[in-house]
Amino acid sequence: MEKILITGGAGFIGSHVVRLFVKKYPETAIFNLDKLTYAGNLANLTDIEHHPNYHFIKGDIVDEAFVMELFEKHQFDGVIHLAAESHVDRSIANPKEFILTNIIGTVNLLNAARNFWKTDYSGKRFYHISTDEVYGSLGDEGKFLETTPYDPRSPYSASKASSDHLVRAYYHTYGLPALISNCSNNYGPNQFPEKLIPLIINNIKQRKPLPVYGKGLNIRDWLYVEDHARAIDLIFHRGGIGETYNIGGNNERQNIDIVKTLCRIMDEKLGREAGESEQLITYVTDRAGHDFRYAIDAGKLKKELLWTPEVKFDEGFELTVNWYLNNQKWLEEVTSGDYQGYYQRMYLNR
């Protein structure tokens, strides 16, 4: 049986990838390795936790000995590396944590794969998932290509750029069968409410201030998370070794437009007066080094692997808002920290 290790599989994007792989490939053993930090939540995976091909492992990729032992024990055939510290604001407050996880953790995985796959790389794949933030900031025109020079502006994006370079170095130096993708902003179910969309949804529901950096004019390209998971599936199985693929939603929006759209949808669904939630918008001091605009050109992925986003922006927003309104218990547990007891109940007290 083929064995695939997915790191960070209890997080927002990772949980959608794990779910897709477990259900789509029942003859493949899927190992979900997650440290279960504040953003890793096993409650994201309750629907597949008892599937016979699903295995959860709690651990930290920064622990080199642990990672080596894991590879020796399970002899993985492939790695899909999603584990990362990912919130820019947190990276500004504590950059060292991002360096340890995103750089040292990635090197530990690369070394383990190289060590246990030796020189027999046939059928093996190391797929590293990264971000469009490594490219820096765009002006009013143009889009990021796979050939765009790196220009990271935050400790988070610098740590991800470093890990990208290391993955490419292991491919060129050791022949490790590696692939990389760089994706735009994701949104959808199960996202931890420090991120813009779930934060705004939660605050509107509770009639709390809606914080918007600067004037809210910064632009991001948005992609529904399940479209990203489908792209990861395609790239892992059919992407070219040594290649990089950009993944984007072709949905550029100013942050303030995102917030106002959510206000309108939430007012309708909560039976509030039109414009009521917009009164909660509060402009706050802009983030240090805040990139102005990101935009992805996903033409290579479309041309080579025939991938295009399936979920339109308005449809994705509707699905996302509905999910958070229908999963209030999940949101309450995440924001209170109660979800961290789930691992104890499910995996240690059985």
C-alpha positions as CSV (number, residue, x, y, z in Angstrom):
1,M,0.0,0.0,0.0
2,E,1.3,3.4,-0.9
3,K,2.0,5.7,2.0
4,I,1.7,9.5,1.9
5,L,2.7,11.8,4.7
6,I,0.7,15.1,4.8
7,T,2.2,17.6,7.3
8,G,0.0,20.2,8.8
9,G,-3.1,18.2,8.0
10,A,-5.2,19.4,10.9
11,G,-5.0,23.0,9.8
12,F,-7.2,25.0,7.5
13,I,-5.9,24.0,4.1
14,G,-4.4,20.7,5.3
15,S,-7.7,19.4,6.6
16,H,-9.3,19.8,3.2
17,V,-6.4,18.1,1.5
18,V,-6.4,15.2,4.0
19,R,-10.1,14.7,3.6
20,L,-9.9,14.7,-0.2
21,F,-7.0,12.2,-0.3
22,V,-8.5,9.9,2.3
23,K,-11.8,9.7,0.4
24,K,-10.5,9.7,-3.1
25,Y,-7.7,7.2,-2.6
26,P,-9.0,4.5,-0.2
27,E,-6.1,2.1,-1.2
28,T,-3.5,4.7,-0.1
29,A,-2.5,5.1,3.6
30,I,-2.7,8.8,4.5
31,F,-0.7,9.9,7.5
32,N,-1.6,13.3,9.0
33,L,1.3,14.8,11.0
34,D,0.4,17.9,12.9
35,K,1.8,19.6,16.0
36,L,-1.7,20.8,17.0
37,T,-0.9,24.4,17.7
38,Y,-3.7,26.9,18.0
39,A,-4.5,26.6,14.3
40,G,-4.4,22.8,14.2
41,N,-7.8,21.3,15.0
42,L,-8.7,17.6,14.8
43,A,-12.4,18.6,14.9
44,N,-11.8,19.6,11.3
45,L,-11.5,15.9,10.4
46,T,-14.2,14.2,12.5
47,D,-15.9,12.9,9.3
48,I,-12.9,10.8,8.2
49,E,-11.1,10.0,11.5
50,H,-12.3,6.4,11.5
51,H,-11.5,5.6,7.9
52,P,-9.2,2.6,7.7
53,N,-6.7,4.4,5.5
54,Y,-6.4,7.4,7.8
55,H,-3.7,7.7,10.5
56,F,-3.1,10.7,12.7
57,I,0.3,11.4,14.3
58,K,1.0,14.3,16.7
59,G,4.4,15.7,16.4
60,D,6.7,18.6,15.6
61,I,8.7,18.8,12.3
62,V,11.3,20.9,14.2
63,D,12.2,17.7,16.1
64,E,14.8,16.1,13.8
65,A,15.1,12.8,15.7
66,F,11.3,12.4,15.7
67,V,11.0,13.1,11.9
68,M,13.8,10.6,11.2
69,E,12.1,7.9,13.3
70,L,8.8,8.6,11.6
71,F,10.3,8.0,8.1
72,E,12.1,4.9,9.3
73,K,9.0,3.4,10.8
74,H,6.5,4.1,8.0
75,Q,8.7,4.3,4.8
76,F,6.6,7.0,3.2
77,D,6.4,7.1,-0.6
78,G,5.4,10.7,-0.8
79,V,5.3,13.9,1.2
80,I,2.8,16.8,0.9
81,H,4.3,19.5,3.1
82,L,1.7,22.0,4.4
83,A,2.9,22.5,8.0
84,A,3.8,26.1,8.5
85,E,3.4,29.1,10.7
86,S,1.4,31.3,8.4
87,H,0.0,34.5,10.0
88,V,1.9,37.6,9.0
89,D,1.1,39.5,12.2
90,R,2.3,36.7,14.4
91,S,5.6,36.6,12.3
92,I,6.2,40.3,13.0
93,A,5.7,39.7,16.8
94,N,7.7,36.5,16.9
95,P,9.8,35.8,13.8
96,K,11.9,33.0,15.4
97,E,9.0,30.7,15.6
98,F,8.5,31.0,11.9
99,I,12.2,30.4,11.2
100,L,12.1,27.2,13.2
101,T,9.0,25.7,11.8
102,N,9.1,27.0,8.2
103,I,12.9,26.6,7.6
104,I,14.3,24.1,10.1
105,G,11.2,22.0,9.9
106,T,11.3,21.9,6.1
107,V,15.0,20.9,6.2
108,N,14.3,18.1,8.6
109,L,11.7,16.7,6.2
110,L,14.0,17.1,3.2
111,N,16.8,15.3,5.0
112,A,14.6,12.5,6.1
113,A,13.2,12.0,2.6
114,R,16.7,12.0,1.1
115,N,18.0,9.6,3.8
116,F,15.3,7.0,3.5
117,W,14.6,7.2,-0.2
118,K,18.4,7.0,-0.8
119,T,19.0,7.3,-4.5
120,D,16.0,5.2,-5.5
121,Y,13.6,8.0,-6.1
122,S,11.3,6.0,-8.5
123,G,7.7,6.6,-7.5
124,K,8.6,9.1,-4.8
125,R,7.5,12.7,-4.5
126,F,8.2,15.6,-2.1
127,Y,5.6,18.3,-2.7
128,H,6.2,21.6,-0.9
129,I,3.2,24.0,-0.6
130,S,4.1,27.7,-0.4
131,T,2.6,31.2,-0.8
132,D,2.4,34.0,-3.3
133,E,3.8,36.3,-0.6
134,V,7.3,35.2,-1.4
135,Y,7.1,37.4,-4.6
136,G,6.7,40.6,-2.6
137,S,4.3,43.4,-3.6
138,L,2.7,44.3,-7.0
139,G,1.7,47.7,-8.2
140,D,-1.5,48.3,-10.0
141,E,-0.6,46.2,-13.0
142,G,0.8,42.7,-13.7
143,K,0.6,39.3,-12.0
144,F,3.0,36.9,-10.3
145,L,4.5,34.2,-12.6
146,E,6.5,31.2,-11.6
147,T,9.6,33.1,-12.9
148,T,8.9,36.3,-10.8
149,P,11.9,37.1,-8.7
150,Y,11.5,36.6,-5.0
151,D,11.1,39.8,-2.8
152,P,9.7,38.8,0.6
153,R,8.7,41.7,2.8
154,S,7.7,40.0,6.2
155,P,9.4,37.4,8.4
156,Y,6.6,35.0,7.4
157,S,7.2,35.4,3.6
158,A,11.0,35.4,4.1
159,S,10.8,32.1,6.0
160,K,8.6,30.6,3.2
161,A,11.0,32.0,0.5
162,S,13.9,30.3,2.4
163,S,12.1,27.0,2.5
164,D,11.3,27.2,-1.2
165,H,14.9,27.8,-2.1
166,L,16.0,24.9,0.1
167,V,13.5,22.5,-1.6
168,R,14.8,23.6,-5.1
169,A,18.4,23.2,-3.8
170,Y,17.7,19.6,-2.7
171,Y,16.2,18.9,-6.2
172,H,19.2,20.3,-8.0
173,T,21.9,19.1,-5.6
174,Y,20.6,15.6,-4.7
175,G,18.1,14.9,-7.3
176,L,15.3,14.8,-4.7
177,P,12.0,14.5,-6.7
178,A,10.5,17.8,-5.5
179,L,7.7,20.1,-6.6
180,I,6.5,23.4,-5.3
181,S,3.3,25.4,-5.6
182,N,2.7,29.0,-4.6
183,C,-0.9,29.9,-3.9
184,S,-3.0,33.0,-3.3
185,N,-5.2,33.7,-0.3
186,N,-7.5,30.9,0.6
187,Y,-11.0,31.1,2.2
188,G,-13.7,28.7,3.2
189,P,-14.8,26.4,6.0
190,N,-12.5,25.5,9.0
191,Q,-10.3,28.6,8.8
192,F,-9.0,29.8,12.2
193,P,-10.6,33.2,13.0
194,E,-7.4,35.2,13.1
195,K,-7.7,35.5,9.2
196,L,-9.7,38.2,7.6
197,I,-12.8,36.5,6.4
198,P,-13.7,34.3,9.4
199,L,-12.6,37.2,11.8
200,I,-15.1,39.5,10.1
201,I,-17.9,36.9,10.1
202,N,-17.4,36.2,13.8
203,N,-17.2,39.8,14.7
204,I,-20.3,40.8,12.7
205,K,-22.3,38.0,14.4
206,Q,-21.2,39.3,17.8
207,R,-21.5,43.0,16.9
208,K,-17.8,43.6,17.6
209,P,-15.6,46.2,15.7
210,L,-14.5,45.1,12.3
211,P,-10.7,46.0,12.1
212,V,-9.5,47.1,8.7
213,Y,-5.8,47.9,8.1
214,G,-5.1,51.4,6.8
215,K,-7.8,52.4,4.4
216,G,-8.5,48.8,3.3
217,L,-7.2,49.4,-0.2
218,N,-4.7,46.5,-0.2
219,I,-5.6,43.9,-2.9
220,R,-5.5,40.1,-2.6
221,D,-6.4,37.3,-5.0
222,W,-8.9,34.9,-3.3
223,L,-9.3,31.1,-3.9
224,Y,-11.9,28.8,-2.4
225,V,-10.0,26.2,-0.3
226,E,-11.5,23.2,-2.0
227,D,-10.3,24.4,-5.3
228,H,-6.8,24.6,-3.8
229,A,-7.1,21.1,-2.5
230,R,-8.0,19.9,-6.0
231,A,-5.0,21.7,-7.4
232,I,-2.7,20.0,-4.8
233,D,-4.1,16.6,-5.8
234,L,-3.3,17.3,-9.5
235,I,0.2,18.7,-8.9
236,F,1.1,15.9,-6.6
237,H,0.1,13.1,-9.0
238,R,0.8,14.7,-12.4
239,G,3.0,17.7,-11.9
240,G,6.5,17.7,-13.4
241,I,9.4,16.9,-11.0
242,G,11.4,20.1,-10.3
243,E,8.6,22.3,-11.5
244,T,6.8,25.2,-9.7
245,Y,3.1,25.9,-10.2
246,N,1.2,29.1,-9.2
247,I,-2.3,28.6,-8.0
248,G,-4.7,31.5,-8.1
249,G,-8.4,32.2,-8.1
250,N,-8.4,35.2,-10.5
251,N,-10.5,37.0,-7.9
252,E,-8.8,40.3,-7.0
253,R,-10.5,42.3,-4.3
254,Q,-9.7,45.2,-2.0
255,N,-9.8,44.3,1.6
256,I,-12.5,46.9,2.3
257,D,-14.7,45.4,-0.5
258,I,-14.3,41.9,1.2
259,V,-15.4,43.4,4.5
260,K,-18.4,45.3,3.0
261,T,-19.5,42.2,1.0
262,L,-19.5,40.2,4.2
263,C,-21.5,42.9,6.0
264,R,-24.1,42.8,3.3
265,I,-24.4,39.0,3.3
266,M,-24.4,38.7,7.1
267,D,-27.1,41.5,7.4
268,E,-29.3,39.6,5.0
269,K,-28.8,36.2,6.8
270,L,-29.1,37.6,10.3
271,G,-32.2,39.7,9.5
272,R,-30.5,43.0,10.2
273,E,-31.1,46.4,8.6
274,A,-29.2,46.9,5.4
275,G,-25.9,48.7,6.2
276,E,-26.1,47.9,10.0
277,S,-22.9,45.8,10.1
278,E,-20.9,48.4,8.1
279,Q,-21.2,50.7,11.1
280,L,-18.9,48.3,12.9
281,I,-16.0,48.9,10.4
282,T,-13.0,50.3,12.3
283,Y,-9.9,51.5,10.5
284,V,-6.7,50.7,12.4
285,T,-3.0,51.5,12.0
286,D,-1.7,49.6,8.9
287,R,0.5,46.5,9.3
288,A,4.2,47.1,9.1
289,G,5.5,46.3,5.6
290,H,2.0,45.6,4.4
291,D,2.2,44.5,0.7
292,F,-0.1,46.5,-1.5
293,R,-1.2,43.9,-4.0
294,Y,-0.9,40.2,-4.8
295,A,-2.2,38.7,-8.1
296,I,-1.5,35.2,-9.4
297,D,-1.2,34.1,-13.0
298,A,-2.2,30.4,-12.9
299,G,-1.8,29.9,-16.7
300,K,0.9,27.3,-16.4
301,L,-1.3,25.1,-14.2
302,K,-4.3,25.5,-16.5
303,K,-2.2,24.7,-19.6
304,E,-0.2,21.7,-18.3
305,L,-2.7,20.1,-15.9
306,L,-6.0,21.5,-17.1
307,W,-6.9,23.0,-13.7
308,T,-9.2,25.9,-13.2
309,P,-11.1,27.1,-10.1
310,E,-14.7,25.6,-10.0
311,V,-16.2,27.7,-7.2
312,K,-17.1,31.3,-8.3
313,F,-16.3,34.1,-5.8
314,D,-19.9,34.9,-4.9
315,E,-20.8,31.2,-4.5
316,G,-17.7,30.6,-2.3
317,F,-18.6,33.5,-0.1
318,E,-22.1,32.2,0.3
319,L,-20.8,28.7,1.2
320,T,-18.3,30.1,3.6
321,V,-20.8,32.3,5.5
322,N,-23.3,29.5,5.7
323,W,-20.7,27.1,7.1
324,Y,-19.7,29.5,9.9
325,L,-23.3,30.3,10.8
326,N,-24.2,26.5,10.8
327,N,-21.1,25.6,12.8
328,Q,-21.3,28.0,15.7
329,K,-20.1,25.3,18.2
330,W,-16.9,24.8,16.2
331,L,-16.3,28.5,16.2
332,E,-16.9,28.9,19.9
333,E,-14.6,26.0,20.8
334,V,-11.8,27.3,18.6
335,T,-12.0,30.8,20.0
336,S,-12.2,29.5,23.5
337,G,-9.4,27.0,23.1
338,D,-11.6,24.1,24.1
339,Y,-10.7,22.3,20.9
340,Q,-7.3,21.6,22.2
341,G,-8.8,19.0,24.5
342,Y,-10.1,17.0,21.5
343,Y,-6.7,15.3,21.0
344,Q,-6.7,14.3,24.7
345,R,-10.2,12.8,24.5
346,M,-9.8,11.1,21.1
347,Y,-6.2,9.8,21.1
348,L,-4.9,9.6,24.7
349,N,-8.0,8.6,26.7
350,R,-9.3,5.9,24.4
